[in-house]
């Protein structure tokens, strides 16, 4: 296994920029923000990000049941219209080359969010996407599995032992 670079140490300014952008999304409901961060992390396959964002979502009061069913949100009845619109937008932007951010998806978003909230949601999606990719740069999928198993991360992220 090849050692991968710790991008947050090599270029801390980039990481700080991402964190600053994420901090600027204050109008967005925290539940929506956490659901979107988890869903984009799922889509991009970053175990490190998934572990972190699911922990944060649970700490914010999100149920484990909804997190377990997040990938199937379209068929799971406990998501609100607002959450569904945000998740649909997150999927559309994460797969922008395929979806081209369709107008019908945007119209459903506009029915649930103010312009500022749409901007903050889009920034959230735009920030989490490269962070999941950088997480994968730093940790191969195999290494991410090992990180998740590691006791150090268990104590930090609160994984079940």
Secondary structure, 3 states (H helix, E strand, C coil): CCCCCCHHHHCHHHHHHHHHHHHCCCCCCHHHHHHHHHHHHHHHCCHHHHHHHHHHHHHCCCCHHHHHCHHHHHHCCCCCHHHHHHHHHHHHHHCHHHHCCCHHHHHHHHCCCCHHHHHHHHHHHHHHHHHHHHHHHHCCHHHHHHHHHCHHHHHHHCCCC
